[in-house]
């Protein structure tokens, strides 16, 4: 039920689509990291990217070795 004297809101819900979009854009611009996050973001991203790359190479390397072994054993 809408509160009287507050036409833009229904309870705590914002019913103005333009305001919802403005807030969404602001949250996107602010990013996923909260204000209280103290770690060096560039270092964290670099370490995570290196870990992901290492894991990815290990998976791809395992697949290549497995494929090579299968191909080699079939020729014998």
Protein Blocks (a to p, Z undefined) as FASTA:
>chain_A
ZZehilkbghjbcfbfklmmmmmmmmmmnomadfklmbdfklmmmmmmmmmmmmmmmmmm
mmmmmmmmmmmmmmZZ
